[in-house]
Amino acid sequence: MQQHFNENFMESDKFPHATFEGRLNGFDLQKAGVQTVEAIGTLTIHGVSQKKTVEGQLTVSDKLLQMDAVFDVRVADHDIKIPRVVFLNIAEEVKVTVDFQFQKIE
């Protein structure tokens, strides 16, 4: 089902990548452990950009900076057309799960 959705509705051949550009708020790099943070920025899917705020969990350690988040995206917000024939079988919102590992750029 996922492959069919990606190929036929997401048009993965034309739009192979989704991006999120923004910044994290509400964290302290000096505090090790898990912190709830907010990422505010622009989510681009299917060639359409939308402002998005995502809440997630940031893990801070001396060797790792990682964020995990789960959020919903409305397919209509990104101009993804679902034919009426399969409309009842495809959700209007899809759940997105992300796991970012950040690296310091020197």
Phi, psi and omega per residue, in radians:
M1 nan -0.772 -3.115
Q2 -1.094 -0.764 -3.140
Q3 -1.108 -0.755 3.119
H4 -1.052 -0.785 3.125
F5 -1.070 -0.820 -3.110
N6 -1.099 -0.777 -3.094
E7 -1.252 -0.764 -2.984
N8 -1.596 -0.578 -3.068
F9 -1.890 -0.687 3.096
M10 -1.368 -0.304 -3.102
E11 0.922 0.972 -3.063
S12 -0.977 -0.489 3.115
D13 -1.181 -0.634 3.127
K14 -1.513 -0.539 -3.080
F15 -2.268 1.273 -3.015
P16 -1.273 -0.247 -3.058
H17 -2.253 2.593 2.937
A18 -2.013 2.570 -3.130
T19 -2.323 2.698 2.989
F20 -2.318 2.115 3.098
E21 -2.083 2.188 -3.123
G22 -3.134 -2.725 3.140
R23 -2.462 2.716 3.117
L24 -1.603 2.468 3.065
N25 -2.194 2.616 2.986
G26 1.479 0.655 -3.141
F27 -2.367 2.823 3.128
D28 -2.292 1.925 -3.118
L29 -1.173 -0.264 3.126
Q30 -1.494 -0.146 -3.083
K31 -1.851 1.852 3.130
A32 -1.234 2.625 3.104
G33 2.050 -2.846 -3.068
V34 -1.755 2.315 3.136
Q35 -2.283 2.498 3.034
T36 -1.440 2.243 -3.103
V37 -2.277 2.967 3.109
E38 -2.220 2.260 3.043
A39 -1.841 2.187 -3.130
I40 -2.091 2.214 -3.124
G41 -3.112 -2.630 -3.099
T42 -2.096 2.158 3.101
L43 -1.763 2.168 3.115
T44 -2.005 2.070 3.100
I45 -2.347 2.380 3.060
H46 1.057 0.497 3.113
G47 1.377 0.085 -3.113
V48 -2.014 2.234 -3.111
S49 -1.767 2.389 3.109
Q50 -2.399 2.512 3.018
K51 -1.172 2.445 -3.086
K52 -2.577 2.425 2.998
T53 -2.024 2.215 -3.074
V54 -2.185 2.251 3.049
E55 -1.675 2.428 -3.131
G56 -2.674 -3.068 -3.138
Q57 -1.953 2.165 3.123
L58 -1.842 2.206 3.072
T59 -1.808 2.152 -3.117
V60 -2.001 2.215 2.998
S61 -2.514 3.079 -3.116
D62 -1.214 -0.301 -3.112
K63 -2.029 -0.148 -2.979
L64 -2.532 2.459 2.969
L65 -2.300 1.956 -3.005
Q66 -2.364 2.459 3.078
M67 -2.175 2.335 3.057
D68 -2.070 2.418 3.120
A69 -2.673 2.670 3.019
V70 -2.321 2.241 -3.123
F71 -2.619 2.818 -3.137
D72 -1.714 2.551 3.069
V73 -2.266 2.215 3.065
R74 -1.361 2.177 -3.106
V75 -1.089 -0.601 3.140
A76 -1.116 -0.516 3.136
D77 -1.154 -0.298 -3.117
H78 -2.065 0.439 3.048
D79 0.984 0.647 3.082
I80 -1.660 2.014 -3.072
K81 -1.580 2.233 3.078
I82 -1.935 2.051 -3.135
P83 -1.056 2.542 -3.138
R84 -0.968 -0.569 -3.097
V85 -1.017 -0.643 -3.102
V86 -1.966 0.139 -3.044
F87 -0.970 -0.687 -3.127
L88 -1.250 -0.317 -3.124
N89 -1.660 -0.165 -3.106
I90 -2.017 2.267 -3.131
A91 -1.217 2.562 3.071
E92 -1.276 -0.412 3.076
E93 -2.157 2.409 3.070
V94 -1.973 2.520 3.130
K95 -1.519 2.231 3.139
V96 -1.941 2.272 3.107
T97 -2.039 2.228 -3.137
V98 -2.209 2.644 3.097
D99 -2.487 1.769 -3.115
F100 -1.755 2.416 2.946
Q101 -2.073 2.107 -3.088
F102 -1.612 2.543 3.069
Q103 -2.191 2.469 3.094
K104 -1.292 2.303 3.109
I105 -1.733 2.197 -3.124
E106 -1.985 nan nan
